[in-house]
């Protein structure tokens, strides 16, 4: 039996390769599917209807319109309508600028190289500002690459005009979809928080509790991103956002109570679980908050009483719009000088941003030189591939390069079959419609799956504009593989930090956030504690995300990342222990000695120092009393795990 297990393990693929190809099929976003199927092929269908396939000018107008519709259709993500329109606007404006700039990146010589390098550096800096501008920067590079090699009978101004018309049509379909949604995304995000709290309370005492707590953290992060941040940018003009912000802030004690109950393994009162379910239903409009406010609990564990206390606070806020508005956190508008300082810090002042600007410029410059000197038919696809693969927002560069190459290979085979089977007539529109409709689902799956269905769409679209037979398929595959190779060599292998699996920075951020949480938990007020707890769990979420990305890298990166998994789990347990200590103090336990809090914080900060100095932690044990004793034990365990991970960390360098 043991020999059979050894043989099975020997035959299995490496863990990092399994992580690279693993795909969990996402649910089908039917509304997005319908929007893509209508918005993307519509400009081309209109052009074919008006001028047929014989008029190159009319067909070119349809192609540019469909390109604009595709850019604007891909831009929106689930969230508030204003965020969707902001992303759509950024994609459209930067795509238009790319079409114009691409006119100066044609031909040979050093002038196109300088243009591509400069635009790449600008795109890298712009990407660091916010998510909408990051998407816009990607569109800048994509449409610069397309415009540098796309030959069309239309003047540049006409092509840009049709591109804007297509983008405007896609933006209109986004508005229609948003207005037809039964539930506002902001309200749905807040309701999801209470659904996750209910799931955590139901999982108390089971093996599902830790996963349920992580799901709650994810829901909280999403809700605060969509509501609190949106409200601060809208200068308080939206009463709806103010009320939802109040509900989120009022939910903080309930979240703390649920986490403490899960850690203690103490099941909550069923009445409280039912109340949390009613909160979610009331926010989504599927039910009403009926009955009486639950009475305070005078007996039971501190965690159970904390859950009841949180339920009572949320009950008052959810049931009274006036309370919702008054509970909302107010955010003072930042001065222009403060915004400018923040902008500089995120762009030129960030070493990571500057390094990425150099990396992106180098890869795009190499791709441009390859475009000019390699005998390839559609050379601008090399630039296009480099821009998409090296974009920093979508996870691991290695993963994207491999998935892009494999996905494009399958997409080319699919595109070849379509070109061989379909006649050069309106049936192409049917294939375009199907490919476009699948894109929202494929995007949620992974980068490779997205490439599988995006590739035949682009092949069919460009084959209409520039018919060249089946050679176009092979050219796209070759150019994509060349672009992936450029990224892997010049954007991955040659950079020392690539091989150091940059988990250390995220780990240090999580440790420092934990230290700030301990400080606020025992010395700050409720608002400070709430903000520190949110920052702490957000840092842990980012650390988890970075870990999952590195697990898909080849050794030694994946092996180093796997060595940190127990440490990351222990940091989560330590954070939960701090929350439990806060609940115990609120329930009547003596407040901890400030001197013990200081000792505990020094031990936590030493974790950060041990990671930064690449040395093992010492063996001295912490001693604490009262509510700090469980926290001290968790910190001791974290230090022991750091000692165990230190050899593997040093071996990876």
KEGUZA-967192 format. One line per 4 residues: their letters; for each residue x, z, y of C-alpha. Coordinates in nm, 2 decimals, decimal comma. Layout:
a> X Z Y  ...
END
This chain:
xxxx> 0,00 0,00 0,00  0,28 0,09 0,23  0,46 -0,23 0,15  0,15 -0,43 0,23
xxxx> 0,12 -0,26 0,57  0,48 -0,34 0,64  0,43 -0,70 0,55  0,12 -0,72 0,78
xxxx> 0,31 -0,57 1,07  0,59 -0,82 1,01  0,35 -1,11 1,02  0,18 -0,99 1,34
xxxx> 0,28 -1,13 1,67  0,47 -0,91 1,91  0,26 -0,67 2,11  0,34 -0,83 2,44
xxxx> 0,23 -1,17 2,31  -0,09 -1,02 2,18  -0,15 -0,87 2,52  -0,07 -1,20 2,69
xxxx> -0,34 -1,40 2,49  -0,60 -1,12 2,46  -0,93 -1,22 2,62  -1,25 -1,02 2,64
xxxx> -1,53 -1,27 2,71  -1,70 -1,16 3,03  -2,07 -1,18 3,08  -2,20 -1,51 3,22
xxxx> -2,26 -1,48 3,59  -2,57 -1,71 3,59  -2,62 -1,71 3,96  -2,27 -1,82 4,03
xxxx> -2,30 -2,08 3,75  -2,60 -2,23 3,92  -2,43 -2,22 4,27  -2,12 -2,40 4,14
xxxx> -2,32 -2,66 3,95  -2,51 -2,74 4,27  -2,25 -2,70 4,55  -1,94 -2,86 4,40
xxxx> -2,05 -3,20 4,28  -2,32 -3,25 4,55  -2,10 -3,42 4,81  -1,96 -3,67 4,56
xxxx> -2,31 -3,73 4,42  -2,43 -3,81 4,77  -2,14 -4,05 4,83  -2,21 -4,23 4,49
xxxx> -2,58 -4,25 4,58  -2,51 -4,41 4,92  -2,22 -4,64 4,85  -2,18 -4,65 4,47
xxxx> -1,84 -4,65 4,30  -1,72 -4,98 4,46  -1,67 -4,86 4,82  -1,33 -4,68 4,84
xxxx> -1,41 -4,53 5,19  -1,74 -4,38 5,08  -1,60 -4,26 4,76  -1,30 -4,11 4,94
xxxx> -1,55 -3,92 5,17  -1,72 -3,78 4,86  -1,39 -3,67 4,71  -1,29 -3,49 5,03
xxxx> -1,63 -3,33 5,05  -1,61 -3,21 4,69  -1,27 -3,07 4,76  -1,40 -2,87 5,05
xxxx> -1,70 -2,76 4,84  -1,47 -2,65 4,56  -1,25 -2,44 4,80  -1,55 -2,27 4,96
xxxx> -1,73 -2,22 4,63  -1,44 -2,05 4,47  -1,37 -1,82 4,77  -1,66 -1,57 4,75
xxxx> -1,63 -1,26 4,52  -1,89 -1,01 4,43  -1,94 -0,78 4,73  -2,10 -0,76 5,07
xxxx> -2,22 -1,09 5,22  -1,99 -1,05 5,52  -1,69 -1,02 5,29  -1,80 -1,33 5,10
xxxx> -1,83 -1,53 5,42  -1,50 -1,40 5,55  -1,33 -1,52 5,24  -1,51 -1,85 5,26
xxxx> -1,41 -1,90 5,62  -1,05 -1,82 5,55  -1,04 -2,06 5,26  -1,20 -2,34 5,47
xxxx> -0,98 -2,29 5,78  -0,65 -2,26 5,60  -0,75 -2,55 5,37  -0,81 -2,77 5,67
xxxx> -0,48 -2,66 5,82  -0,31 -2,76 5,49  -0,47 -3,10 5,50  -0,33 -3,15 5,85
xxxx> 0,02 -3,01 5,77  0,05 -3,21 5,46  0,07 -3,53 5,67  0,41 -3,40 5,78
xxxx> 0,53 -3,33 5,43  0,52 -3,69 5,29  0,81 -3,92 5,22  1,17 -3,83 5,16
xxxx> 1,45 -3,65 5,35  1,49 -3,30 5,47  1,19 -3,29 5,71  0,93 -3,24 5,43
xxxx> 1,16 -2,98 5,28  1,17 -2,78 5,60  0,80 -2,81 5,65  0,72 -2,69 5,30
xxxx> 0,97 -2,40 5,33  0,83 -2,29 5,66  0,47 -2,30 5,55  0,56 -2,11 5,23
xxxx> 0,72 -1,83 5,44  0,42 -1,82 5,67  0,18 -1,81 5,37  0,37 -1,52 5,21
xxxx> 0,35 -1,31 5,53  -0,02 -1,39 5,59  -0,09 -1,29 5,23  0,01 -0,93 5,30
xxxx> -0,25 -0,88 5,58  -0,57 -0,86 5,37  -0,75 -1,02 5,07  -0,93 -1,29 5,28
xxxx> -0,61 -1,41 5,45  -0,43 -1,40 5,12  -0,68 -1,64 4,97  -0,65 -1,85 5,29
xxxx> -0,27 -1,86 5,25  -0,31 -2,00 4,89  -0,55 -2,27 5,02  -0,29 -2,36 5,29
xxxx> -0,03 -2,43 5,02  -0,27 -2,61 4,78  -0,41 -2,85 5,04  -0,07 -2,91 5,20
xxxx> 0,05 -3,02 4,85  -0,25 -3,24 4,79  -0,23 -3,40 5,14  0,14 -3,47 5,09
xxxx> 0,07 -3,71 4,80  -0,29 -3,81 4,81  -0,34 -4,17 4,93  -0,68 -4,24 5,08
xxxx> -0,83 -4,52 5,29  -0,97 -4,26 5,53  -0,80 -4,15 5,85  -0,67 -3,80 5,84
xxxx> -0,93 -3,68 6,09  -1,21 -3,83 5,88  -1,08 -3,67 5,56  -1,07 -3,33 5,73
xxxx> -1,42 -3,38 5,87  -1,57 -3,45 5,52  -1,37 -3,16 5,38  -1,54 -2,93 5,64
xxxx> -1,88 -3,08 5,56  -1,83 -3,00 5,19  -1,72 -2,65 5,27  -2,01 -2,59 5,50
xxxx> -2,25 -2,71 5,22  -2,09 -2,46 4,98  -2,11 -2,18 5,24  -2,49 -2,26 5,28
xxxx> -2,54 -2,23 4,90  -2,36 -1,89 4,91  -2,60 -1,77 5,18  -2,90 -1,89 4,98
xxxx> -2,77 -1,71 4,67  -2,71 -1,39 4,87  -3,05 -1,39 5,02  -3,21 -1,44 4,68
xxxx> -3,04 -1,15 4,52  -3,27 -0,86 4,44  -3,02 -0,59 4,52  -2,77 -0,57 4,81
xxxx> -2,42 -0,55 4,66  -2,33 -0,25 4,88  -2,63 -0,05 4,74  -2,55 -0,17 4,39
xxxx> -2,19 -0,04 4,42  -2,31 0,30 4,53  -2,57 0,31 4,25  -2,30 0,22 4,00
xxxx> -2,11 0,54 4,10  -2,41 0,75 3,99  -2,44 0,55 3,67  -2,08 0,62 3,59
xxxx> -2,13 0,99 3,67  -2,42 1,00 3,43  -2,21 0,83 3,16  -1,93 1,09 3,22
xxxx> -2,17 1,38 3,19  -2,31 1,23 2,87  -1,96 1,19 2,73  -1,86 1,55 2,78
xxxx> -1,71 1,69 2,46  -1,65 1,35 2,30  -1,36 1,11 2,27  -1,53 0,89 2,53
xxxx> -1,48 1,13 2,82  -1,14 1,01 2,94  -1,25 0,65 2,94  -1,57 0,74 3,12
xxxx> -1,37 0,92 3,38  -1,16 0,61 3,44  -1,47 0,40 3,47  -1,60 0,65 3,73
xxxx> -1,28 0,62 3,93  -1,31 0,24 3,92  -1,67 0,25 4,04  -1,57 0,49 4,32
xxxx> -1,29 0,27 4,44  -1,52 -0,03 4,44  -1,79 0,16 4,63  -1,56 0,29 4,90
xxxx> -1,40 -0,05 4,94  -1,73 -0,22 4,99  -1,91 0,04 5,20  -1,67 0,27 5,38
xxxx> -1,42 -0,01 5,47  -1,70 -0,25 5,57  -1,86 0,01 5,78  -1,54 0,09 5,97
xxxx> -1,49 -0,28 6,05  -1,85 -0,32 6,16  -1,81 -0,05 6,43  -2,11 0,14 6,29
xxxx> -2,37 -0,13 6,38  -2,53 -0,12 6,04  -2,76 0,17 5,97  -2,78 0,07 5,60
xxxx> -2,40 0,10 5,57  -2,40 0,44 5,75  -2,66 0,58 5,51  -2,48 0,45 5,20
xxxx> -2,16 0,60 5,33  -2,34 0,93 5,37  -2,45 0,91 5,00  -2,10 0,84 4,89
xxxx> -1,95 1,13 5,08  -2,22 1,37 4,96  -2,14 1,26 4,60  -1,78 1,40 4,62
xxxx> -1,87 1,76 4,50  -2,08 1,61 4,21  -1,78 1,39 4,11  -1,56 1,70 4,11
xxxx> -1,81 1,89 3,90  -1,85 1,61 3,65  -1,47 1,58 3,61  -1,43 1,96 3,57
xxxx> -1,71 1,97 3,31  -1,55 1,68 3,12  -1,21 1,85 3,12  -1,36 2,19 3,01
xxxx> -1,57 2,03 2,75  -1,88 2,21 2,88  -2,20 2,01 2,85  -2,40 2,00 3,17
xxxx> -2,76 2,10 3,21  -2,99 1,81 3,09  -3,19 1,85 3,41  -2,87 1,75 3,60
xxxx> -2,81 1,45 3,39  -3,17 1,33 3,44  -3,13 1,39 3,82  -2,81 1,17 3,84
xxxx> -3,00 0,90 3,65  -3,28 0,93 3,91  -3,03 0,89 4,19  -2,91 0,56 4,05
xxxx> -3,26 0,44 4,00  -3,36 0,54 4,36  -3,07 0,36 4,51  -3,14 0,04 4,31
xxxx> -3,51 0,06 4,38  -3,61 0,07 4,02  -3,74 0,42 4,05  -3,82 0,70 4,29
xxxx> -3,68 1,05 4,34  -3,97 1,26 4,24  -4,02 1,62 4,14  -3,86 1,93 4,29
xxxx> -3,50 2,00 4,40  -3,32 2,18 4,10  -3,27 2,55 4,17  -2,92 2,69 4,20
xxxx> -2,76 2,82 3,88  -2,65 3,19 3,88  -2,51 3,18 3,53  -2,30 2,95 3,32
xxxx> -1,95 2,82 3,35  -1,81 2,72 3,69  -1,81 2,36 3,59  -2,18 2,36 3,50
xxxx> -2,26 2,54 3,83  -2,05 2,29 4,02  -2,25 2,00 3,87  -2,57 2,17 3,98
xxxx> -2,43 2,23 4,33  -2,34 1,86 4,35  -2,68 1,75 4,23  -2,85 1,96 4,50
xxxx> -2,63 1,82 4,77  -2,70 1,46 4,67  -3,07 1,52 4,62  -3,11 1,63 4,98
xxxx> -2,91 1,33 5,11  -3,07 1,06 4,88  -3,42 1,19 4,96  -3,38 1,20 5,34
xxxx> -3,26 0,90 5,54  -3,17 1,13 5,83  -2,94 1,33 5,60  -2,78 1,01 5,48
xxxx> -2,69 0,90 5,82  -2,57 1,24 5,93  -2,35 1,27 5,62  -2,17 0,95 5,68
xxxx> -1,81 0,98 5,79  -1,74 0,85 6,14  -1,44 0,63 6,19  -1,29 0,60 6,54
xxxx> -1,21 0,24 6,63  -0,83 0,17 6,62  -0,66 0,06 6,93  -0,51 -0,29 6,96
xxxx> -0,16 -0,14 6,96  -0,23 0,05 6,64  -0,36 -0,27 6,47  -0,06 -0,47 6,58
xxxx> 0,17 -0,20 6,45  -0,01 -0,20 6,12  0,01 -0,58 6,10  0,39 -0,57 6,15
xxxx> 0,43 -0,30 5,89  0,24 -0,50 5,63  0,43 -0,83 5,70  0,77 -0,83 5,86
xxxx> 0,82 -0,46 5,82  0,76 -0,46 5,44  1,07 -0,52 5,22  0,84 -0,64 4,94
xxxx> 0,67 -0,89 5,16  1,00 -1,03 5,29  1,13 -1,06 4,94  0,82 -1,24 4,83
xxxx> 0,85 -1,48 5,13  1,20 -1,57 5,02  1,10 -1,61 4,66  0,80 -1,83 4,74
xxxx> 1,00 -2,04 4,99  1,28 -2,09 4,74  1,04 -2,21 4,46  0,84 -2,44 4,69
xxxx> 1,16 -2,59 4,83  1,29 -2,66 4,48  0,95 -2,81 4,39  0,96 -3,03 4,70
xxxx> 1,32 -3,15 4,61  1,19 -3,22 4,26  0,90 -3,42 4,41  1,14 -3,64 4,60
xxxx> 1,39 -3,71 4,32  1,21 -3,69 3,99  1,05 -4,01 3,86  0,70 -3,86 3,82
xxxx> 0,37 -4,03 3,91  0,18 -3,74 4,07  0,46 -3,53 4,21  0,25 -3,33 4,45
xxxx> 0,11 -3,15 4,14  0,44 -2,98 4,11  0,40 -2,81 4,45  0,04 -2,73 4,36
xxxx> 0,14 -2,56 4,04  0,41 -2,35 4,20  0,18 -2,23 4,47  -0,10 -2,13 4,23
xxxx> 0,13 -1,96 3,97  0,35 -1,77 4,22  0,06 -1,63 4,42  0,11 -1,25 4,41
xxxx> -0,26 -1,14 4,39  -0,34 -1,25 4,03  -0,11 -1,03 3,82  0,21 -1,11 3,64
xxxx> 0,41 -1,42 3,74  0,52 -1,46 3,37  0,16 -1,43 3,25  0,03 -1,67 3,50
xxxx> 0,30 -1,93 3,43  0,24 -1,92 3,05  -0,14 -1,91 3,08  -0,13 -2,19 3,33
xxxx> 0,08 -2,41 3,11  -0,12 -2,34 2,80  -0,45 -2,37 2,98  -0,35 -2,70 3,15
xxxx> -0,25 -2,84 2,81  -0,59 -2,77 2,67  -0,75 -2,89 2,99  -0,55 -3,22 2,98
xxxx> -0,67 -3,28 2,62  -1,03 -3,22 2,73  -0,98 -3,44 3,04  -0,83 -3,71 2,82
xxxx> -1,13 -3,71 2,59  -1,36 -3,73 2,89  -1,18 -4,03 3,04  -1,17 -4,21 2,70
xxxx> -1,54 -4,15 2,63  -1,72 -4,16 2,96  -1,77 -4,49 3,14  -1,65 -4,52 3,50
xxxx> -1,99 -4,46 3,65  -2,24 -4,18 3,74  -2,18 -4,01 3,40  -1,86 -3,87 3,55
xxxx> -2,08 -3,66 3,78  -2,24 -3,50 3,48  -1,90 -3,40 3,34  -1,79 -3,27 3,69
xxxx> -2,11 -3,06 3,71  -2,05 -2,90 3,37  -1,69 -2,83 3,45  -1,78 -2,67 3,78
xxxx> -2,05 -2,46 3,63  -1,81 -2,31 3,38  -1,55 -2,21 3,64  -1,71 -1,87 3,75
xxxx> -1,72 -1,75 3,40  -1,37 -1,88 3,31  -1,23 -1,72 3,63  -1,35 -1,38 3,51
xxxx> -1,19 -1,44 3,16  -0,83 -1,50 3,25  -0,60 -1,74 3,44  -0,55 -1,97 3,14
xxxx> -0,92 -2,01 3,06  -0,98 -2,10 3,43  -0,71 -2,37 3,40  -0,87 -2,51 3,09
xxxx> -1,19 -2,60 3,29  -1,04 -2,66 3,63  -0,79 -2,92 3,50  -1,05 -3,18 3,37
xxxx> -1,25 -3,13 3,69  -0,95 -3,22 3,91  -0,85 -3,50 3,67  -1,20 -3,66 3,69
xxxx> -1,22 -3,61 4,07  -0,89 -3,77 4,14  -0,94 -4,05 3,89  -1,24 -4,16 4,09
xxxx> -1,04 -4,16 4,41  -0,72 -4,32 4,26  -0,80 -4,49 3,93  -0,48 -4,50 3,72
xxxx> -0,60 -4,49 3,36  -0,49 -4,24 3,10  -0,15 -4,21 3,25  -0,29 -3,97 3,50
xxxx> -0,35 -3,72 3,23  0,01 -3,72 3,11  0,14 -3,70 3,46  -0,07 -3,39 3,54
xxxx> 0,06 -3,22 3,22  0,42 -3,31 3,29  0,40 -3,20 3,66  0,23 -2,87 3,57
xxxx> 0,50 -2,79 3,31  0,77 -2,87 3,56  0,60 -2,64 3,82  0,57 -2,36 3,56
xxxx> 0,94 -2,40 3,47  1,05 -2,38 3,84  0,85 -2,06 3,88  0,99 -1,90 3,56
xxxx> 1,35 -1,99 3,65  1,36 -1,95 4,03  1,08 -1,71 4,08  1,12 -1,49 3,78
xxxx> 1,44 -1,50 3,58  1,68 -1,50 3,88  1,53 -1,19 4,04  1,68 -0,86 3,92
xxxx> 1,36 -0,66 4,00  1,17 -0,88 3,76  1,36 -0,73 3,47  1,32 -0,38 3,59
xxxx> 0,94 -0,38 3,54  0,85 -0,24 3,88  0,64 0,05 3,75  0,87 0,30 3,92
xxxx> 0,73 0,24 4,27  0,37 0,27 4,15  0,46 0,59 3,96  0,63 0,74 4,26
xxxx> 0,32 0,66 4,47  0,10 0,83 4,22  0,32 1,14 4,21  0,32 1,17 4,58
xxxx> -0,05 1,12 4,60  -0,09 1,40 4,34  0,13 1,63 4,55  -0,09 1,56 4,86
xxxx> -0,40 1,63 4,65  -0,26 1,97 4,54  -0,19 2,05 4,90  -0,53 1,95 5,03
xxxx> -0,71 2,12 4,73  -0,58 2,47 4,81  -0,50 2,45 5,18  -0,73 2,19 5,33
xxxx> -1,10 2,16 5,41  -1,36 1,97 5,22  -1,31 1,64 5,40  -0,93 1,65 5,36
xxxx> -0,97 1,74 4,99  -1,22 1,45 4,94  -0,98 1,20 5,10  -0,68 1,33 4,91
xxxx> -0,86 1,32 4,58  -0,98 0,96 4,64  -0,62 0,85 4,73  -0,49 1,03 4,42
xxxx> -0,72 0,86 4,18  -0,68 0,53 4,35  -0,30 0,55 4,31  -0,36 0,63 3,94
xxxx> -0,58 0,32 3,91  -0,31 0,10 4,07  -0,06 0,25 3,83  -0,28 0,16 3,53
xxxx> -0,32 -0,19 3,67  0,05 -0,24 3,70  0,10 -0,11 3,35  -0,15 -0,36 3,20
xxxx> 0,03 -0,64 3,38  0,37 -0,54 3,25  0,25 -0,50 2,89  0,20 -0,88 2,88
xxxx> 0,57 -0,94 2,98  0,84 -1,01 2,72  1,08 -0,74 2,63  1,25 -0,54 2,78
xxxx> 0,97 -0,52 3,04  0,69 -0,46 2,80  0,88 -0,20 2,60  0,97 -0,01 2,92
xxxx> 0,61 -0,02 3,04  0,48 0,11 2,71  0,72 0,40 2,73  0,55 0,51 3,05
xxxx> 0,20 0,51 2,90  0,20 0,88 2,79  0,33 0,98 3,14  0,05 0,80 3,31
xxxx> -0,21 0,96 3,09  -0,06 1,30 3,16  -0,08 1,24 3,54  -0,45 1,17 3,50
xxxx> -0,48 1,50 3,30  -0,30 1,69 3,58  -0,53 1,54 3,84  -0,83 1,65 3,64
xxxx> -0,68 2,00 3,61  -0,64 2,02 3,99  -1,01 1,93 4,02  -1,10 2,19 3,77
xxxx> -0,90 2,45 3,96  -1,09 2,36 4,28  -1,42 2,41 4,10  -1,31 2,74 3,96
xxxx> -1,21 2,87 4,31  -1,54 2,75 4,45  -1,72 2,94 4,17  -1,56 3,27 4,26
xxxx> -1,22 3,28 4,11  -0,94 3,42 4,34  -0,77 3,16 4,55  -0,41 3,09 4,43
xxxx> -0,11 3,24 4,60  0,03 3,00 4,86  0,38 3,07 4,72  0,27 2,95 4,37
xxxx> 0,11 2,64 4,53  0,45 2,57 4,70  0,64 2,61 4,37  0,39 2,38 4,19
xxxx> 0,42 2,11 4,46  0,80 2,13 4,44  0,78 2,07 4,07  0,55 1,77 4,12
xxxx> 0,79 1,62 4,38  1,08 1,67 4,14  0,90 1,43 3,91  0,92 1,17 4,19
xxxx> 1,29 1,25 4,24  1,36 1,22 3,87  1,21 0,87 3,86  1,39 0,76 4,18
xxxx> 1,73 0,90 4,07  1,68 0,76 3,71  1,77 1,10 3,56  1,60 1,33 3,32
xxxx> 1,41 1,63 3,45  1,54 1,99 3,38  1,40 2,21 3,11  1,28 2,50 3,33
xxxx> 0,92 2,59 3,28  0,67 2,67 3,55  0,49 3,00 3,56  0,16 3,03 3,74
xxxx> -0,14 3,26 3,72  -0,51 3,23 3,77  -0,66 2,89 3,84  -0,31 2,73 3,87
xxxx> -0,21 2,82 3,52  -0,37 2,51 3,36  -0,23 2,29 3,63  0,12 2,43 3,57
xxxx> 0,09 2,36 3,20  0,00 2,00 3,27  0,28 1,95 3,51  0,52 2,10 3,25
xxxx> 0,40 1,85 3,00  0,44 1,56 3,25  0,80 1,67 3,31  0,87 1,68 2,94
xxxx> 0,73 1,33 2,90  0,95 1,21 3,19  1,25 1,35 3,00  1,15 1,16 2,69
xxxx> 1,09 0,83 2,89  1,42 0,86 3,09  1,64 0,70 2,81  1,42 0,40 2,77
xxxx> 1,40 0,37 3,15  1,77 0,36 3,18  1,81 0,12 2,89  1,59 -0,13 3,07
x> 1,83 -0,16 3,36
END
